[in-house]
Amino acid sequence: MEMMDTAATHRIADIADRFGRRLNWWIERLCALLMAVMVVAIWFGVLERYFLKLGVTWTEEFSRYVMIWVALLAVSCGAYRREHIGLDFLMQHLPADWRKGLRFALDILGLAFFLFLTAYGVGMTISGASQYAMIFGMTMVVPFASVPVSAALTSIQIAVTLVRDLLANPSAGVAT
């Protein structure tokens, strides 16, 4: 019976990891695409300012919004890969049992924070409907939506890593 439970938990961990890996793959490509768009917009702005002189004024603001989207979306990729520079340094100096407990506690804390940020970001995005971008004349819904979207994706990836690590290796969970 325990063998079946172990096989079932490993299967759930595998499903979670495949889902997280696929989601991460799409987000990484979206970030790369948005970075390319940002670079093209910035270069167009430079060319326009010094050579073309068309009077285009949107490139700086557009690039700023794209950069914000890229930076916030990339957080979920770091969460999936457990790439936290400061935490890695701290983890290396702790005993194995403490690392397990700290990792679990940080996952729960991170999940709670990003779920809160998702809910807060939805309200912020809704309020952005009555605010307008200076140059575009569009509402701030799209720029503000970067917060709840990226926070929700990060919540999903933290949950995936939590499930993956706990179920694939139950001894990697909370220290006993």
Backbone as a ProteinNet text record, in pm:
[ID]
protein_1_A
[PRIMARY]
MEMMDTAATHRIADIADRFGRRLNWWIERLCALLMAVMVVAIWFGVLERYFLKLGVTWTEEFSRYVMIWVALLAVSCGAYRREHIGLDFLMQHLPADWRKGLRFALDILGLAFFLFLTAYGVGMTISGASQYAMIFGMTMVVPFASVPVSAALTSIQIAVTLVRDLLANPSAGVAT
[TERTIARY]
83.3	0	87.3	190.9	278.4	348	379.2	441.2	350.7	220.7	126.4	116.4	115.3	109.1	232	347.6	470.6	465.6	418.6	406.5	307.1	197.4	96.2	150.4	221.9	276.5	383	463.2	563.2	495.3	384.2	309.8	252.8	196.7	143.8	256.7	370.3	485.9	531.7	530.2	570.7	473.7	344.9	243.3	260.2	279.5	299.8	424.4	532.4	656.3	642.6	575.8	555.2	472	367.7	285.1	369.3	444.5	528.3	635.2	695.6	798.8	740.5	623.3	558.8	518.8	459.4	422.5	546.3	652.7	777.3	832.2	822.9	870.5	798.6	666.9	588.7	621.6	635.7	664.9	804	900.8	1034.9	1032.5	957.5	949.1	875.5	772	701.4	794.2	873.1	968.8	1071.5	1120.2	1216.9	1154.2	1031.6	961.9	941.3	896.2	875	1006	1114.9	1245.6	1284.9	1260.4	1291.5	1208.3	1080.2	993.1	1044.6	1087.2	1138.4	1265.3	1356.6	1480.6	1450.4	1360.7	1324	1261.5	1174.3	1111	1214.5	1309.3	1413	1500.9	1542.5	1624.3	1547.4	1420.6	1339.4	1335.2	1321.1	1319.5	1449.2	1561.1	1691.5	1704.1	1671.7	1678.6	1585	1466.8	1368.2	1416.9	1474	1516.1	1631.8	1731.1	1852.2	1857.5	1778.9	1790.4	1658.1	1553.5	1427.2	1348	1352	1285.2	1138.2	1066.6	924.5	832.9	887	805.3	733.2	782	721.6	762.3	664.8	693.8	658.9	610.8	558.4	662.6	780.4	874.3	921.9	948.2	999	893.6	772.8	666.7	630.7	620.5	591.5	698.4	824.7	935.3	930.7	892	882.5	775.6	661	554.2	593.1	659.5	704.5	808.9	900.8	1003.4	940.6	839.4	771.2	707.6	641.4	580.7	687.5	798.7	904.9	961.5	992.5	1053	959.7	832.5	738.9	708.5	697.5	675	793.7	913.3	1033.7	1040.5	969.5	967.9	915.8	814.1	759.8	860.6	943.7	1048.8	1150.7	1187.6	1279.4	1218.8	1089	1021.3	1019.9	994.4	991.8	1129.3	1233.5	1369.4	1432.8	1359	1411.6	1540.6	1540.1	1658	1642.7	1682.6	1679.5	1821.8	1894.3	2037.6	2066.3	2002.5	2027.5	1990.5	1882.6	1840.4	1934.5	1987.7	2084.5	2207.3	2253.9	2370.6	2341.5	2224.1	2185.8	2169.4	2105.6	2080.4	2209.1	2313.3	2439.6	2503.2	2468.4	2531.1	2445.6	2337	2247.7	2258.6	2233.4	2227.1	2111	2120.7	2022.3	1879.8	1858.9	1724.2	1668.6	1752.9	1707.6	1673.9	1752.4	1725.4	1587.5	1553.3	1423.2	1310.1	1321.8	1218.1	1208.8	1324.9	1326.1	1268.5	1302.6	1249.4	1096.7	1045.6	900.5	835.3	892.9	837.3	840	948.6	958.4	861	837.1	736.9	598.2	564.3	432	420.5	524.6	525.6	518.3	596.8	594.8	459.7	401.4	269.8	165.4	168	73.5	93.1	218.8	247	196.8	228.1	189.3	39.7	-26.9	-173.1	-234.1	-178.6	-223.9	-199.6	-81.3	-47.4	-138.4	-179.4	-273.6	-405.9	-458.3	-585.8	-573.2	-465.3	-443.7	-428.8	-355.9	-332.2	-458.7	-553	-680.8	-751.7	-755.7	-817.3	-744.5	-612.4	-531.7	-559	-571.1	-597.9	-735	-832.1	-967.1	-965	-891.6	-883.4	-809.2	-725.1	-652.3	-741.1	-865.2	-958	-991	-975.7	-1007.2	-881.2	-765.7	-640.5	-589	-521.8	-477.5	-327.8	-269.2	-127.7	-107.6	2.7	26.2	28	98.3	118.4	18.9	-9.1	-96.3	-242.8	-286	-426.9	-506.4	-436.7	-505.9	-520.3	-611.2	-624.8	-504.6	-484.6	-370.5	-401.2	-510.1	-547.4	-437.5	-389.5	-288	-157.3	-102.6	19	-3.4	-114.6	-140.3	-168.7	-219.7	-250.2	-124.6	-9.4	115.4	131.6	79	93.4	11	-120.5	-194.3	-160.5	-132.6	-99.2	31.1	133.7	263.1	257.4	182.9	170.9	95.4	-8.2	-81.1	8.6	84.6	176.7	284.1	333.3	432.9	371.8	247.5	178.1	168.3	133.1	122.3	257.8	362.4	494.3	547.2	517.8	557.7	482.9	353.5	275.5	330	368.3	425.8	554.9	643.9	771	748.1	651.2	618.9	570.4	475	422.1	532.2	605.4	713.2	813.9	859.7	962.9	910.7	789.2	733.6	696.7	635.1	586.3	693.2	781.6	886.1	985.3	1006	1099.7	1039.5	950.5	880.9	976.1	1095.3	1187.7	1242.8	1212.9	1257.9	1159.9	1053.4	953.1	993.8	898.3	921.7	1011.3	1108.2	1199.4	1121.9	1153.7	1083.7	1162.8
-120.5	0	126.2	124.7	240.8	262.5	153.2	162.2	237.7	208.4	276.3	423.8	453.1	592.1	668.1	604.9	668.7	690.7	591.2	605.4	715.8	722.6	825.4	964.5	978.2	1110.2	1152.3	1055.7	1088.7	1128.4	1063.8	1098.3	1239.8	1273.7	1409.3	1511.3	1480.6	1570.9	1586.9	1477.5	1482.7	1566.3	1548.8	1628.2	1776.7	1807.1	1946.3	2003.9	1925.9	1974.5	1994.4	1903.6	1919.9	2044.5	2065.9	2185.8	2311.6	2313.8	2429.2	2453.8	2345.7	2357.5	2415.4	2367.7	2418	2565.1	2598.8	2737.7	2826.2	2780.6	2855.8	2874	2770.4	2776.8	2889	2896	2999.9	3138.9	3150.3	3281.7	3329.3	3239.4	3277.8	3329.8	3263.7	3308.7	3441.3	3457.7	3586.2	3697.8	3671.8	3772.1	3805.7	3704.5	3729.3	3813.6	3780.9	3857.6	4002.2	4020.2	4156.7	4234.1	4166.7	4233.6	4278.9	4193.8	4230.4	4350.2	4349.7	4462.8	4589.7	4578.6	4694.1	4748.4	4659	4703.4	4772.8	4716.3	4778.2	4915.5	4926.2	5055.4	5158.1	5117	5210.8	5254.1	5159	5195.5	5284.7	5256.7	5343.9	5484.3	5493.4	5623.8	5699.9	5628.8	5693	5739.7	5650.7	5687.5	5803.8	5797.3	5902.9	6036.6	6034.7	6160.4	6225.7	6146.5	6205.3	6208	6122.8	6117.2	6141.7	6073.4	6081.4	6208	6249.7	6371.8	6377.8	6269.8	6259.9	6318.4	6346.4	6398.8	6290.6	6169	6057.9	6069.7	6058.8	6078.3	5957.9	5851.6	5740.4	5635.9	5638.8	5526.8	5508.9	5617.3	5605.3	5547.1	5598.3	5548.9	5403.9	5373.1	5236.8	5140.1	5177.8	5093.2	5071.8	5172.7	5161.4	5058.8	5064	4969.1	4826.1	4810.2	4677.2	4624.6	4711.5	4670.5	4624.4	4693.5	4654.9	4517.3	4495	4363.1	4253.5	4277.3	4176.3	4147.3	4251.3	4232.8	4156	4189.4	4122.2	3979.3	3956.3	3819.9	3729.8	3785	3706.4	3656.7	3720.2	3676	3532.8	3499.7	3363.8	3261.9	3299.4	3208.3	3182.3	3286.3	3269.3	3184.5	3200	3119.6	2972.4	2943.7	2804.8	2739.6	2814.1	2760	2774	2833.6	2860.9	2942.2	3045	3128.8	3255.8	3245.8	3358.2	3375.7	3468.9	3483.1	3492.9	3582.9	3601.1	3478.4	3412.3	3293.9	3176.9	3164.2	3057.7	3073.4	3195.6	3221.3	3179.2	3213.9	3177.9	3026.6	2964.5	2820.2	2739.4	2784.1	2711	2702	2793.1	2798.9	2737	2671.3	2609.7	2457.7	2390.8	2243.6	2197.6	2076.1	2023.3	2028.8	1989.7	1991.8	2133.2	2229.3	2367.9	2419.6	2378	2419.8	2373.9	2251.2	2196	2276.7	2300.8	2376.9	2520.6	2582.8	2721.3	2731.4	2636.2	2635.9	2625.7	2536.2	2519.4	2647.5	2704.3	2827.1	2942.3	2954.1	3060.8	3039.8	2913.9	2886.2	2929.3	2895.5	2933.6	3085.5	3149.1	3294.7	3359.9	3310.4	3363.9	3344.6	3226.9	3199.5	3295.2	3314	3406.2	3548.7	3590.9	3726.7	3745.3	3650.1	3667.4	3650.2	3571.7	3564.9	3697.9	3756	3889	3991.6	3986.6	4081.6	4064.5	3941.1	3917.1	3987.8	3966.9	4029.9	4182.3	4232.1	4376.5	4432.3	4359.8	4404.1	4410.5	4320.6	4325.1	4457.1	4493.5	4621	4739.5	4731.9	4839.3	4850.9	4736.4	4736.8	4795	4758.9	4814.2	4965.8	5013.7	5158.8	5227.5	5151.4	5207.8	5242.9	5195.5	5226.6	5375.7	5444.1	5587.6	5674.6	5610.8	5684.7	5666.4	5767.3	5762.9	5782.3	5712.7	5729.2	5867	5930	6067.6	6079	5993.5	6010.6	5931.1	5808.7	5722.8	5761.6	5815.1	5842.6	5716.9	5607.1	5483	5477.7	5394.5	5378.4	5300	5303.4	5235.7	5089.7	5036	4897.3	4801.1	4818	4724.6	4734	4853.5	4858.2	4805.4	4840.5	4795	4645.3	4587.9	4444.7	4359.5	4418.5	4344	4292.4	4364.5	4323.3	4198.3	4196.8	4075.4	3955.6	3980.3	3869.1	3803.1	3884	3826.5	3766.9	3827.6	3772.5	3639.7	3628.9	3502	3393.8	3428.4	3330.9	3288.6	3382.5	3349.3	3261.1	3287.6	3202.2	3059.2	3046.3	2912.9	2843	2914.9	2851.6	2817.6	2898.8	2864.5	2739.8	2733.2	2614.2	2490.9	2505.5	2392.9	2345.4	2437.9	2396.6	2335	2388.1	2332.6	2188.4	2166.6	2031.5	1940.7	1989.4	1910.2	1865.2	1958.2	1925	1838.8	1865.8	1787.4	1645.9	1631	1500.1	1414.9	1477.8	1399.2	1347.1	1423.3	1382.9	1426.7	1346.3	1386.8	1427.1	1373.9	1412.5	1553	1613.9	1750.4	1852.6	1807.1	1899	1956	1970.4	2028.3	1936.4	1993.2	1914.2	1852	1727.4	1658.9	1663
0	0	0	83.3	89.2	-44.3	-115.8	-246.2	-343.5	-338.7	-426.4	-389.6	-261.1	-218.6	-265.3	-256.3	-302.2	-452.3	-526.6	-671.4	-706.9	-634.4	-661	-630.6	-521.8	-488	-588.2	-633.8	-736.2	-866.7	-897.7	-1019.9	-1009.5	-894.9	-875.4	-885.1	-824	-831	-975.3	-1050.7	-1191	-1273.8	-1249.8	-1321.3	-1289.2	-1162.1	-1121.6	-1187.8	-1188.8	-1248	-1398.9	-1467.7	-1612.5	-1641	-1561	-1578.4	-1555.1	-1445.6	-1414.3	-1518.8	-1568.3	-1671.3	-1799.8	-1839.4	-1962.3	-1945.7	-1831.7	-1805.1	-1808.4	-1744.8	-1742.8	-1884.1	-1967.2	-2105.5	-2180.1	-2166.5	-2234.7	-2181.4	-2050.6	-1992.6	-2034.2	-2037.8	-2082	-2225.5	-2312.6	-2451.2	-2462.6	-2382.2	-2381.2	-2334.1	-2230.8	-2182.4	-2290.6	-2360.6	-2468.2	-2579.3	-2615.4	-2718.9	-2674.7	-2551.5	-2500.8	-2492.7	-2456.3	-2453.9	-2594.5	-2693.8	-2832.2	-2875.4	-2839.4	-2871.7	-2804.7	-2680.6	-2607.9	-2674	-2711.1	-2776.2	-2908.8	-2987.8	-3115.6	-3091.9	-2992.5	-2963.2	-2918.3	-2836.1	-2789.7	-2905.8	-2988.1	-3104.2	-3200.9	-3219.7	-3304.7	-3244.8	-3112.9	-3047	-3066.2	-3058.1	-3079.6	-3225	-3318.1	-3460.7	-3492.3	-3434.7	-3459.3	-3405	-3286.9	-3224.4	-3297.9	-3338.4	-3394.9	-3547.6	-3614.1	-3759.7	-3832.7	-3792.5	-3864.8	-3833.7	-3708.2	-3660.5	-3703	-3671.4	-3705.8	-3598	-3481.9	-3373.1	-3293.6	-3302.5	-3228.4	-3081.3	-2991.6	-2849	-2762	-2821.1	-2742.4	-2704	-2763.3	-2746.6	-2602.7	-2532.1	-2394.8	-2301.3	-2308.5	-2220.9	-2255.4	-2383.6	-2426.6	-2376.1	-2390.8	-2345	-2194.6	-2121.2	-1976.1	-1936.6	-2000.9	-1969.1	-2007.1	-2120.4	-2162.5	-2063.9	-2019.9	-1924.1	-1792.7	-1747.6	-1623.9	-1640	-1753	-1778	-1776.8	-1846	-1853.6	-1714.2	-1640.5	-1508.3	-1415.1	-1417	-1327.3	-1372.1	-1501.9	-1550.5	-1519.3	-1524.7	-1498.3	-1353.4	-1263.3	-1123.6	-1114.3	-1193	-1187.1	-1238	-1333.3	-1381.7	-1271.6	-1200.3	-1087.1	-977.4	-954.7	-851.6	-891.8	-1018.9	-1064.2	-1048.9	-1076.6	-1070.3	-932.2	-839.3	-704.7	-711.5	-791.6	-808	-725.2	-602	-508.6	-457.4	-512.4	-485.8	-336.4	-267.5	-124	-43.1	-81.2	-7.7	-32.1	-151.4	-179	-90.9	-76.8	8.2	151.5	201.6	337.5	351	252.8	258.5	265.4	198.5	196.6	335.1	422.4	553.5	663.8	625.9	724.5	718.4	830.6	828	739.5	686.7	591.5	646.4	770.7	828.2	835.2	865.5	871.6	731.8	632	494.2	450.3	483.3	445.5	508.1	636.7	706.8	658.9	637	589.9	449.3	363.1	226.5	229.7	312.4	323.4	376.1	482.6	540.9	440.5	365.6	266	151.2	114.2	10.5	56.3	179.4	231.8	241.6	292.2	303.4	165.2	70.3	-66.2	-132	-113.6	-170.6	-113.5	17.4	80.3	27.4	16.2	-32.6	-175.4	-264.4	-404.3	-425.6	-342.9	-350.8	-307.1	-200.4	-157.3	-268.3	-328.5	-434	-555.6	-582.1	-691	-662.4	-542.6	-506.2	-504	-446.4	-441.7	-583.9	-667.8	-804.6	-888.5	-860.6	-933.3	-902	-775.4	-737.1	-797.8	-799.4	-857.6	-1007.9	-1074	-1218.3	-1248	-1168.9	-1187.3	-1169.8	-1068.9	-1048.3	-1163	-1235.6	-1348.8	-1466.6	-1464.1	-1573.4	-1577.4	-1465.8	-1463	-1470.9	-1488.6	-1503.1	-1645.4	-1697.1	-1835.9	-1847.5	-1945.6	-1977.1	-2039.1	-2008.7	-2054.3	-2205.6	-2273.3	-2416.6	-2499.8	-2459.2	-2538.5	-2531.4	-2419.5	-2400.8	-2369.2	-2339.1	-2302	-2150.7	-2104.6	-1960.5	-1909	-1780.1	-1718.5	-1685.5	-1736.7	-1708.9	-1754.4	-1876.5	-1928.8	-1849.4	-1825.4	-1743.5	-1601.2	-1539.1	-1402.6	-1395.2	-1502.6	-1504.1	-1489.7	-1512.5	-1496.1	-1353.1	-1257.3	-1116.8	-1085.8	-1106.6	-1070.9	-1160.8	-1288	-1377.6	-1333.7	-1312.7	-1273.3	-1132.9	-1043.1	-907.7	-909.8	-992.7	-1003.9	-1063.3	-1166.7	-1225.5	-1125.6	-1047.6	-945.6	-837.5	-798.5	-701.2	-753.7	-879.7	-940.2	-937.8	-973.8	-979.3	-839.8	-741.1	-604.8	-559.1	-589	-553.3	-624.7	-750.6	-826.1	-760.6	-726.5	-665.4	-528	-455.2	-324	-337.2	-426.9	-450	-503.5	-600	-661.3	-556.4	-474.4	-376.2	-262.5	-217.3	-106.5	-148.5	-264.7	-305.4	-374.6	-448.4	-515.3	-414.2	-307.9	-202.8	-70.5	-12.7	108.8	222.1	222.8	329.2	307	189.8	162.4	217.8	279.1	333.2	466.8	552.3	683.5	764.6	829.5	913.7	1027.8	1056.2	1166.5	1292.2
[MASK]
++++++++++++++++++++++++++++++++++++++++++++++++++++++++++++++++++++++++++++++++++++++++++++++++++++++++++++++++++++++++++++++++++++++++++++++++++++++++++++++++++++++++++++++++

